[in-house]
Amino acid sequence: MSDKIKTTKEEREAKKALKLAQEKERIENMCVYEKEYEAFSYICGIDEAGRGPLAGPVVAGAVILPKDSQILYLNDSKKLTEKRREELYEVIMQEAVAVGIGIVSPARIDEINILQATYEAMREAVGKLCVEPNVLLNDAVTIPMIPPHIVQVPIIKGDAKSVSIAAASIVAKVTRDRLMTEYEEVLPGYGFASNKGYGSSEHIVALKKYGPTPIHRRSFIHNFI
């Protein structure tokens, strides 16, 4: 019996070690762009959260990780559980060389459109870094009005291909999710804590019943009111 228990324990340890090795390899494969530009001092990942919701701001994160960063489980924030995102957010904020966050309001989104508002949030996030980056690894975009001496590298699905962009994705999403949970406290009835401002059935029913709140994007909700 004891031998059987011992074997089971050894099997569990072996599986655990294999999973860890696979995760380290996955993270290593997400450092391709960081290695390509490693001659530069500060490589910054940038991503946003909240382009599609009917309510709430768009938030951008800019993160410069240490060159020897070994943070595991980084990924596109949408592929992670809320618990994992929260855990990684704390690790990123503790270990990053610099973190910048940009937040653009629903009113501003209505004024200049969501794409321009996203760019504005990204520029704000870069501007809030405590050091100036040499390279921006962007999730699929080239940001207008960034100083020309800063190299921009747009990467399609970058939050799944670069640890820096993945870290920025997590910072942006956790920041925005926390804001939407706070909005639920002062604007109850729309389910902001759970739907984060996206067009869930609960949200749309409330929108039709109660009308828009100050954090609704007027340019996004004309089909529902």
C-alpha positions in Angstrom: 0.0 0.0 0.0 2.8 2.4 1.0 4.6 1.7 -2.3 1.5 2.5 -4.2 1.0 5.8 -2.4 4.6 6.6 -2.9 4.3 5.9 -6.7 1.2 8.1 -6.9 3.0 10.9 -5.2 6.0 10.5 -7.5 3.7 10.6 -10.5 2.1 13.8 -9.2 5.5 15.4 -8.7 6.6 14.3 -12.1 3.5 15.8 -13.7 4.0 19.0 -11.8 7.6 19.2 -12.9 6.6 18.6 -16.5 3.9 21.3 -16.4 6.4 23.8 -14.9 9.0 23.0 -17.6 6.3 23.4 -20.3 5.3 26.8 -18.8 8.9 28.0 -18.7 9.3 27.0 -22.4 6.0 28.8 -23.3 7.2 32.0 -21.6 10.6 31.7 -23.3 8.8 31.6 -26.6 7.0 34.8 -25.6 10.4 36.6 -25.3 11.2 36.5 -29.0 10.6 40.2 -29.6 12.2 41.2 -26.3 15.4 39.4 -27.4 15.2 40.9 -30.8 15.4 44.4 -29.3 17.6 43.5 -26.3 20.3 46.0 -27.3 17.9 48.8 -26.2 17.7 49.7 -22.6 13.9 50.0 -22.1 11.5 47.8 -24.0 7.8 48.6 -23.2 4.7 46.5 -23.9 1.5 48.4 -24.5 -2.1 47.1 -24.6 -5.6 48.3 -23.9 -8.8 47.1 -22.2 -12.3 48.3 -22.9 -12.6 49.2 -26.6 -15.9 47.3 -27.0 -18.1 48.0 -24.0 -21.2 50.2 -23.9 -20.1 51.9 -20.7 -16.9 52.9 -18.9 -13.6 54.2 -19.9 -10.9 52.7 -22.2 -7.8 51.9 -20.3 -4.2 51.4 -21.5 -1.3 49.8 -19.8 2.4 50.3 -20.5 4.8 48.0 -18.8 8.6 47.7 -18.9 9.8 44.4 -17.4 13.3 43.7 -16.2 15.4 42.0 -18.9 15.8 39.0 -16.7 12.1 38.8 -15.8 10.9 35.2 -15.1 7.3 35.9 -14.4 5.3 32.8 -15.3 1.8 32.4 -16.6 1.7 35.8 -18.5 -0.7 35.7 -21.3 -3.5 37.6 -23.1 -5.5 38.8 -20.1 -8.8 37.5 -21.6 -7.3 33.9 -21.5 -6.7 34.1 -17.8 -9.0 33.6 -14.9 -9.9 36.7 -12.8 -8.0 35.2 -9.9 -4.8 34.6 -12.0 -5.0 38.1 -13.5 -5.3 39.6 -10.0 -2.3 37.6 -8.8 -0.2 38.5 -11.8 -1.1 42.2 -11.5 0.4 42.3 -8.1 3.6 40.5 -9.3 3.9 42.9 -12.3 3.4 46.0 -10.2 6.1 44.8 -7.8 8.7 43.6 -10.3 8.3 45.9 -13.3 10.9 48.5 -14.0 8.1 50.9 -14.8 4.3 50.9 -15.2 2.1 53.5 -16.8 -1.7 53.6 -16.9 -3.8 55.8 -19.2 -7.6 56.2 -18.8 -9.9 58.0 -21.2 -13.5 58.8 -20.3 -16.7 57.8 -22.0 -17.4 61.4 -22.9 -14.0 61.7 -24.5 -14.6 58.5 -26.4 -17.9 60.0 -27.8 -16.0 63.2 -28.7 -13.1 61.7 -30.7 -14.2 58.0 -31.4 -12.9 54.9 -29.7 -9.9 54.4 -31.9 -8.5 57.9 -31.2 -9.4 57.5 -27.5 -7.5 54.3 -27.4 -4.4 56.0 -28.9 -4.8 58.8 -26.4 -5.0 56.3 -23.5 -1.8 54.6 -24.8 0.1 57.9 -25.1 -1.0 58.8 -21.6 0.2 55.4 -20.3 3.6 55.9 -22.0 3.8 59.4 -20.6 3.3 58.2 -17.0 6.3 55.8 -17.2 9.1 56.8 -14.8 11.6 56.2 -17.6 11.3 56.9 -21.3 11.1 53.6 -23.4 13.4 53.0 -26.4 11.0 50.5 -28.0 7.3 50.1 -27.8 5.9 46.6 -28.5 2.3 47.4 -29.4 -0.6 45.0 -29.7 -1.4 45.4 -33.5 -1.2 49.2 -33.7 1.1 52.0 -34.4 0.4 54.9 -32.0 0.2 58.4 -33.6 2.2 61.3 -32.1 4.7 59.1 -30.3 8.2 60.8 -30.5 9.9 59.5 -33.7 13.1 58.4 -31.8 11.0 55.7 -30.0 10.8 52.6 -32.1 7.3 51.2 -32.5 6.7 47.5 -33.3 3.1 46.5 -34.0 2.5 42.8 -33.3 -0.7 41.0 -34.3 -2.1 39.2 -31.3 0.9 40.6 -29.4 -0.6 39.9 -26.0 -0.1 36.1 -26.7 3.3 36.6 -28.3 5.2 39.0 -26.0 5.6 38.9 -22.3 5.7 42.7 -22.2 2.5 43.2 -24.0 0.8 40.4 -22.0 1.9 42.2 -18.8 0.4 45.5 -20.1 -2.8 43.6 -21.1 -3.2 42.3 -17.5 -2.5 45.8 -15.9 -5.0 47.4 -18.2 -7.8 44.8 -17.7 -7.4 44.6 -13.9 -7.4 48.4 -13.6 -10.5 48.7 -15.7 -12.3 45.8 -14.1 -11.7 47.3 -10.6 -13.1 50.7 -11.9 -16.2 49.0 -13.2 -16.8 47.2 -9.9 -16.5 50.6 -8.1 -19.1 52.1 -10.6 -21.5 49.3 -9.6 -21.5 50.7 -6.0 -22.7 54.2 -7.2 -24.7 53.1 -10.3 -26.4 49.9 -9.3 -28.8 47.9 -11.5 -26.7 47.6 -14.6 -24.5 44.8 -13.5 -21.3 46.7 -14.1 -19.4 44.5 -11.5 -20.0 41.4 -13.6 -20.4 42.6 -17.2 -17.7 45.3 -16.9 -19.9 47.6 -19.1 -20.2 45.1 -22.0 -23.6 44.5 -23.6 -24.9 41.6 -21.5 -28.6 40.9 -21.6 -28.9 42.2 -18.0 -27.1 45.4 -19.0 -29.3 46.0 -22.1 -32.5 45.4 -20.2 -31.5 47.9 -17.5 -30.4 50.4 -20.2 -33.9 50.2 -21.8 -35.6 50.4 -18.4 -33.6 53.1 -16.6 -31.8 54.9 -19.4 -28.1 55.7 -19.7 -25.9 56.7 -16.9 -23.1 59.3 -17.0 -20.6 56.5 -17.8 -22.4 55.2 -20.9 -20.9 55.9 -24.3 -23.6 57.7 -26.2 -22.1 56.8 -29.5 -22.3 53.1 -28.6 -25.9 52.8 -27.2 -28.1 54.5 -29.8 -29.5 51.1 -30.9 -30.6 50.3 -27.3 -32.4 53.5 -26.2 
